[in-house]
């Protein structure tokens, strides 16, 4: 069974960078994964997703050009490199996985497409 543990969150200033990591236990990361975030008092929203074969990625418009999603298959870690952070990026960030899907499946934007979640890591961006 896959388990996910996020790390790398923190308090930064606007314009700074952070790299979030999501370490996975269990089988290789040959399935779709995604990063979601939940701002204070708001609903969870998708940030970025990546397919099992690494050849398909998507980003929500608000982070395009600033965030990069990637996987290290050997280390079984999902990353989210966040550059040019803005106060609007303040949220709890969650990684999500869909181990039941195959390596050719495209990553999806809906939270109910993922059945495995990490506990979340807080990112706070001050102005």
N, C-alpha and C positions, 0 to 999 in steps of 0.2 A: 504494500500500500504506500502511495506517495504521501510524503509530508513535506510541507514548505515552511521555511523560516526566513523572514525578511530581516535585513539589517541595513545600516547606513544612514538612517534618518538623523535629523538634528535641527538646530537653530542656526540659520544663516541670514546674511543680509541680501537685499535685492542685488542681483547681478552676479552673485556667487554661484558655485557649482557644487553638486553632490552626486555621488554614485550610490544607488540602491542595489543591494544584492538579495537574491532569493535562492537559498540553498535547498536543493531537493534531495530527499532520500528515496530509495527504491530504484526502479528501472531507469534506463537512459532517457533523456529528455526528448524523445522522438514523438512529441505530441504538441498541440497548440498550447501556448501560454500567453498570459497578458498581465498588464499592470492596470489596476484600478485605483481610484482615490476617492476619499470621502471628506469634503470640506466641512468645517464646523456647521452644524445645523442643516446640512444639505444631504441629498441622496448620493449614493455611490455612483461614480461615473467611470467609464473606461478612459484610459490614457493611451495605451499602445498595446499591440498584440504581435505575435510572431508565430509562424507555423513550425511544425516539427522538422521540416527540411531546411529551415532558415531562409528560404528564398522568398517568403511573402511576409511583409510587415505592414502595419497600418498605424497611424497616429491620429489622435483627435486634433482638430484644426488649431486649437489654442496652444499646442506644444510643438507643432511642426517647425523644424529648423532649430529647435532648442533641445529637445529630448531625443535620445537614441536608445532603442531596445536591442538587446543582443543576448546570445546564449554562449556559454562555454560548455560544450558537450562533455569534454573530458572531466571537468570539475563538477558538472551537473549544477551549474549556477546560472540563473537568469539575472540580467543586469538592466538597470535603467540609469543611463547617464543623463543628468539634468544640468544644463548650462543656462546661463542668463535667467536665473530664478526670479520670479516675481511674487509679490505678496499674494496674488491670486492663486499661486500654486500651493499655498498652505493647506494641508490635508493629512489625513492618515492614508498611507499608501499600502495597498495590498497586492500581492502577486496571486495569480490564479492559474490553474492548470486543468486540462481536460485529458487525463491519461487514457480514457476509454476511446478517444479518437486516434486515428492512425496518423503516420508521419506526413501523409499527403493532405490532411485536412487543413483548410484555411482557418486562421484565427478569427474568432467572431467577437462582435462588440457587445453582445448581451451578457449580463452577469450570469444569467441562468444557463448559459452554455458551458459553464465551468463548474465542476463538482468538487474541486480541491482548492482550498484557500489557506493562505498564511494568516498569522495573527495581526499583521499590520505594523508599520513603522511610521512614527510621526515626523512630518517635515513642516517646519515653521520658517517662513520667510518674512523678515522684518523690513520695513521701508526705510 
